[in-house]
Amino acid sequence: MATVREATPGTQDLSTFQTVIQQQEEIFGPLISLYNEGSNNIMTFQIGPSPDAAHRVIIDTYIDHPPLKNGFVLICISNCLVSGTIQSVAAYRKKS
């Protein structure tokens, strides 16, 4: 399984961070992990067919435990910078 890692600034708000992930999925393939490294967030993608627009990742912040989202599958969780503050982030994909 070939992967690619891309960095994005941790100063982005949640909506912008999600848009960047979705744009990168369009280029590389599906997101498989997120993590924080210094002042950036690192996104890892599995190189392959890109998810269609309806199945691109959505992200949300949470406290304690990532919530279940009806009709979505949890892809990954991580501590990431959102608007410059470390937060727990969950990435979800709509079920096929």
TIRO-2110 file (N, C-alpha, C; in Angstrom, 1 decimal):
// TIRO-2110
0.8, -1.2, 0.0, N, 1, A
0.0, 0.0, 0.0, CA, 1, A
0.9, 1.2, 0.0, C, 1, A
0.9, 1.9, -1.1, N, 2, A
1.7, 3.2, -1.2, CA, 2, A
0.9, 4.3, -0.5, C, 2, A
1.7, 5.2, 0.2, N, 3, A
1.1, 6.3, 0.9, CA, 3, A
1.8, 7.6, 0.6, C, 3, A
1.2, 8.7, 0.8, N, 4, A
1.9, 10.0, 0.7, CA, 4, A
1.5, 10.8, 1.9, C, 4, A
2.4, 11.6, 2.4, N, 5, A
2.1, 12.5, 3.5, CA, 5, A
2.2, 13.9, 3.0, C, 5, A
1.3, 14.7, 3.5, N, 6, A
1.2, 16.1, 3.1, CA, 6, A
1.0, 16.9, 4.4, C, 6, A
1.7, 18.1, 4.5, N, 7, A
1.6, 19.0, 5.7, CA, 7, A
0.6, 20.1, 5.4, C, 7, A
-0.1, 20.6, 6.4, N, 8, A
-0.9, 21.8, 6.3, CA, 8, A
-0.8, 22.6, 7.5, C, 8, A
-0.8, 23.9, 7.5, N, 9, A
-0.6, 24.7, 8.7, CA, 9, A
-1.6, 24.5, 9.8, C, 9, A
-1.2, 24.4, 11.0, N, 10, A
-2.1, 24.3, 12.1, CA, 10, A
-2.9, 25.5, 12.5, C, 10, A
-2.6, 26.6, 11.8, N, 11, A
-3.4, 27.8, 12.0, CA, 11, A
-4.8, 27.8, 11.4, C, 11, A
-5.0, 26.9, 10.5, N, 12, A
-6.3, 26.8, 9.8, CA, 12, A
-7.5, 26.5, 10.7, C, 12, A
-8.7, 27.1, 10.5, N, 13, A
-9.8, 26.7, 11.2, CA, 13, A
-10.3, 25.4, 10.7, C, 13, A
-11.3, 24.8, 11.4, N, 14, A
-11.7, 23.4, 11.1, CA, 14, A
-12.3, 23.3, 9.7, C, 14, A
-13.0, 24.3, 9.3, N, 15, A
-13.6, 24.2, 7.9, CA, 15, A
-12.5, 24.2, 6.8, C, 15, A
-11.5, 25.1, 7.0, N, 16, A
-10.4, 25.1, 6.0, CA, 16, A
-9.6, 23.9, 6.0, C, 16, A
-9.3, 23.3, 7.2, N, 17, A
-8.6, 22.1, 7.4, CA, 17, A
-9.4, 21.0, 6.7, C, 17, A
-10.7, 20.9, 6.8, N, 18, A
-11.5, 19.9, 6.1, CA, 18, A
-11.4, 20.0, 4.6, C, 18, A
-11.5, 21.3, 4.2, N, 19, A
-11.4, 21.5, 2.7, CA, 19, A
-10.1, 21.1, 2.1, C, 19, A
-9.0, 21.3, 2.9, N, 20, A
-7.7, 20.9, 2.4, CA, 20, A
-7.6, 19.4, 2.3, C, 20, A
-8.1, 18.7, 3.3, N, 21, A
-8.1, 17.2, 3.3, CA, 21, A
-8.9, 16.7, 2.1, C, 21, A
-10.1, 17.3, 1.9, N, 22, A
-10.9, 16.9, 0.7, CA, 22, A
-10.2, 17.1, -0.6, C, 22, A
-9.5, 18.3, -0.7, N, 23, A
-8.8, 18.6, -2.0, CA, 23, A
-7.7, 17.6, -2.2, C, 23, A
-7.0, 17.2, -1.1, N, 24, A
-5.8, 16.3, -1.2, CA, 24, A
-6.3, 14.9, -1.5, C, 24, A
-7.5, 14.5, -1.0, N, 25, A
-8.1, 13.2, -1.3, CA, 25, A
-8.4, 13.1, -2.8, C, 25, A
-8.8, 14.3, -3.4, N, 26, A
-9.1, 14.3, -4.8, CA, 26, A
-7.8, 14.0, -5.7, C, 26, A
-6.7, 14.5, -5.1, N, 27, A
-5.4, 14.3, -5.8, CA, 27, A
-4.8, 12.9, -5.6, C, 27, A
-4.7, 12.5, -4.3, N, 28, A
-3.9, 11.3, -3.9, CA, 28, A
-4.7, 10.0, -3.7, C, 28, A
-5.9, 10.2, -3.2, N, 29, A
-6.7, 9.0, -2.8, CA, 29, A
-7.2, 9.2, -1.3, C, 29, A
-7.8, 8.2, -0.7, N, 30, A
-8.4, 8.4, 0.6, CA, 30, A
-7.4, 8.7, 1.7, C, 30, A
-7.9, 9.5, 2.6, N, 31, A
-7.2, 9.8, 3.9, CA, 31, A
-7.2, 8.6, 4.8, C, 31, A
-6.0, 8.3, 5.4, N, 32, A
-5.9, 7.2, 6.3, CA, 32, A
-5.5, 7.6, 7.7, C, 32, A
-4.8, 8.7, 7.8, N, 33, A
-4.4, 9.2, 9.2, CA, 33, A
-4.1, 10.7, 9.2, C, 33, A
-4.2, 11.2, 10.4, N, 34, A
-3.9, 12.6, 10.7, CA, 34, A
-3.0, 12.6, 11.9, C, 34, A
-2.1, 13.6, 12.0, N, 35, A
-1.4, 13.8, 13.3, CA, 35, A
-0.8, 15.2, 13.3, C, 35, A
-0.4, 15.7, 14.4, N, 36, A
0.2, 17.0, 14.6, CA, 36, A
1.7, 16.8, 14.7, C, 36, A
2.4, 17.7, 14.0, N, 37, A
3.9, 17.7, 14.0, CA, 37, A
4.4, 19.1, 14.1, C, 37, A
4.8, 19.6, 15.2, N, 38, A
5.2, 21.0, 15.4, CA, 38, A
4.0, 21.9, 15.1, C, 38, A
4.2, 22.9, 14.2, N, 39, A
3.1, 23.8, 13.9, CA, 39, A
2.3, 23.4, 12.7, C, 39, A
2.4, 22.2, 12.3, N, 40, A
1.7, 21.7, 11.1, CA, 40, A
0.8, 20.4, 11.5, C, 40, A
-0.1, 20.1, 10.7, N, 41, A
-0.9, 18.9, 10.8, CA, 41, A
-0.4, 18.1, 9.6, C, 41, A
-0.2, 16.8, 9.8, N, 42, A
0.2, 15.9, 8.7, CA, 42, A
-0.9, 15.0, 8.4, C, 42, A
-1.2, 14.9, 7.1, N, 43, A
-2.2, 14.1, 6.5, CA, 43, A
-1.6, 13.0, 5.7, C, 43, A
-2.0, 11.7, 5.9, N, 44, A
-1.5, 10.6, 5.2, CA, 44, A
-2.6, 10.0, 4.3, C, 44, A
-2.3, 9.8, 3.1, N, 45, A
-3.3, 9.3, 2.1, CA, 45, A
-2.8, 8.0, 1.5, C, 45, A
-3.7, 7.1, 1.2, N, 46, A
-3.4, 5.9, 0.5, CA, 46, A
-3.5, 6.2, -1.0, C, 46, A
-2.5, 6.0, -1.7, N, 47, A
-2.5, 6.4, -3.1, CA, 47, A
-3.4, 5.4, -3.8, C, 47, A
-4.4, 5.9, -4.6, N, 48, A
-5.3, 5.1, -5.3, CA, 48, A
-6.5, 5.9, -5.7, C, 48, A
-7.6, 5.2, -6.1, N, 49, A
-8.7, 5.9, -6.6, CA, 49, A
-9.3, 6.9, -5.5, C, 49, A
-9.6, 8.1, -5.9, N, 50, A
-10.1, 9.1, -5.0, CA, 50, A
-11.6, 8.9, -4.7, C, 50, A
-12.0, 9.1, -3.5, N, 51, A
-13.4, 9.0, -3.2, CA, 51, A
-14.2, 10.1, -4.0, C, 51, A
-15.5, 9.8, -4.3, N, 52, A
-16.3, 10.8, -5.0, CA, 52, A
-16.6, 11.8, -4.0, C, 52, A
-17.2, 13.0, -4.5, N, 53, A
-17.4, 14.1, -3.6, CA, 53, A
-18.3, 13.8, -2.4, C, 53, A
-19.3, 12.9, -2.6, N, 54, A
-20.2, 12.5, -1.5, CA, 54, A
-19.5, 11.7, -0.4, C, 54, A
-18.3, 11.1, -0.8, N, 55, A
-17.7, 10.2, 0.2, CA, 55, A
-16.3, 10.7, 0.6, C, 55, A
-16.0, 12.0, 0.4, N, 56, A
-14.8, 12.6, 1.0, CA, 56, A
-14.9, 12.8, 2.5, C, 56, A
-13.8, 12.8, 3.1, N, 57, A
-13.8, 12.9, 4.6, CA, 57, A
-14.4, 14.2, 5.1, C, 57, A
-15.1, 14.1, 6.2, N, 58, A
-15.5, 15.2, 7.0, CA, 58, A
-14.8, 15.1, 8.4, C, 58, A
-14.5, 16.2, 9.0, N, 59, A
-13.8, 16.2, 10.3, CA, 59, A
-14.6, 17.0, 11.3, C, 59, A
-14.4, 16.6, 12.6, N, 60, A
-15.1, 17.3, 13.7, CA, 60, A
-14.2, 17.2, 14.9, C, 60, A
-14.3, 18.2, 15.8, N, 61, A
-13.6, 18.1, 17.0, CA, 61, A
-14.5, 17.4, 18.1, C, 61, A
-13.9, 16.9, 19.1, N, 62, A
-14.6, 16.2, 20.1, CA, 62, A
-13.9, 16.3, 21.5, C, 62, A
-14.6, 16.0, 22.6, N, 63, A
-14.0, 15.9, 23.9, CA, 63, A
-14.3, 14.5, 24.4, C, 63, A
-13.3, 13.9, 25.0, N, 64, A
-13.3, 12.5, 25.6, CA, 64, A
-13.3, 11.4, 24.6, C, 64, A
-14.4, 11.3, 23.8, N, 65, A
-14.5, 10.1, 22.8, CA, 65, A
-15.2, 10.6, 21.6, C, 65, A
-14.7, 10.2, 20.4, N, 66, A
-15.4, 10.7, 19.1, CA, 66, A
-16.8, 10.2, 19.1, C, 66, A
-17.7, 11.1, 18.8, N, 67, A
-19.1, 10.7, 18.7, CA, 67, A
-19.4, 9.8, 17.5, C, 67, A
-20.4, 8.9, 17.6, N, 68, A
-20.9, 8.2, 16.4, CA, 68, A
-21.7, 9.1, 15.6, C, 68, A
-21.5, 9.0, 14.3, N, 69, A
-22.3, 9.8, 13.3, CA, 69, A
-23.1, 8.8, 12.4, C, 69, A
-24.4, 8.9, 12.5, N, 70, A
-25.3, 8.0, 11.8, CA, 70, A
-25.0, 8.1, 10.3, C, 70, A
-24.7, 7.0, 9.6, N, 71, A
-24.4, 7.0, 8.2, CA, 71, A
-23.0, 7.2, 7.8, C, 71, A
-22.1, 7.3, 8.9, N, 72, A
-20.7, 7.6, 8.6, CA, 72, A
-19.8, 6.5, 9.3, C, 72, A
-18.6, 6.3, 8.8, N, 73, A
-17.6, 5.4, 9.4, CA, 73, A
-16.5, 6.3, 9.9, C, 73, A
-16.0, 6.0, 11.1, N, 74, A
-14.9, 6.7, 11.7, CA, 74, A
-13.6, 6.2, 11.0, C, 74, A
-12.8, 7.1, 10.4, N, 75, A
-11.6, 6.8, 9.7, CA, 75, A
-10.4, 6.8, 10.6, C, 75, A
-10.3, 7.9, 11.4, N, 76, A
-9.1, 8.0, 12.3, CA, 76, A
-9.4, 9.1, 13.3, C, 76, A
-8.7, 9.1, 14.4, N, 77, A
-8.7, 10.2, 15.4, CA, 77, A
-7.3, 10.6, 15.7, C, 77, A
-7.1, 11.9, 16.1, N, 78, A
-5.8, 12.4, 16.4, CA, 78, A
-5.9, 13.7, 17.1, C, 78, A
-4.8, 14.1, 17.8, N, 79, A
-4.7, 15.5, 18.3, CA, 79, A
-4.1, 16.3, 17.2, C, 79, A
-4.8, 17.3, 16.7, N, 80, A
-4.3, 18.2, 15.7, CA, 80, A
-4.5, 19.7, 16.1, C, 80, A
-3.7, 20.5, 15.4, N, 81, A
-3.9, 22.0, 15.7, CA, 81, A
-5.1, 22.5, 14.8, C, 81, A
-6.0, 23.1, 15.5, N, 82, A
-7.1, 23.8, 14.8, CA, 82, A
-7.1, 25.2, 15.3, C, 82, A
-7.0, 26.1, 14.4, N, 83, A
-6.8, 27.6, 14.7, CA, 83, A
-5.7, 27.8, 15.7, C, 83, A
-4.7, 27.0, 15.6, N, 84, A
-3.5, 27.2, 16.5, CA, 84, A
-3.6, 26.5, 17.8, C, 84, A
-4.7, 25.8, 18.1, N, 85, A
-4.9, 25.2, 19.4, CA, 85, A
-5.0, 23.7, 19.2, C, 85, A
-4.3, 22.9, 20.1, N, 86, A
-4.4, 21.5, 20.0, CA, 86, A
-5.8, 21.0, 20.4, C, 86, A
-6.4, 20.2, 19.5, N, 87, A
-7.8, 19.7, 19.7, CA, 87, A
-7.8, 18.2, 19.3, C, 87, A
-8.8, 17.5, 19.9, N, 88, A
-9.0, 16.1, 19.4, CA, 88, A
-9.9, 16.2, 18.1, C, 88, A
-9.4, 15.6, 17.1, N, 89, A
-10.1, 15.6, 15.8, CA, 89, A
-10.4, 14.2, 15.3, C, 89, A
-11.7, 14.0, 14.8, N, 90, A
-12.1, 12.8, 14.3, CA, 90, A
-12.4, 13.0, 12.8, C, 90, A
-12.0, 12.0, 12.0, N, 91, A
-12.3, 12.0, 10.5, CA, 91, A
-13.3, 10.9, 10.2, C, 91, A
-14.3, 11.3, 9.5, N, 92, A
-15.4, 10.3, 9.1, CA, 92, A
-15.6, 10.3, 7.6, C, 92, A
-16.1, 9.1, 7.2, N, 93, A
-16.4, 9.0, 5.7, CA, 93, A
-17.8, 8.4, 5.7, C, 93, A
-18.6, 9.0, 4.7, N, 94, A
-20.0, 8.5, 4.5, CA, 94, A
-20.0, 7.0, 4.1, C, 94, A
-20.8, 6.2, 4.7, N, 95, A
-20.9, 4.8, 4.3, CA, 95, A
-21.4, 4.7, 2.8, C, 95, A
-20.9, 3.7, 2.2, N, 96, A
-21.2, 3.5, 0.7, CA, 96, A
-22.6, 2.8, 0.6, C, 96, A
END
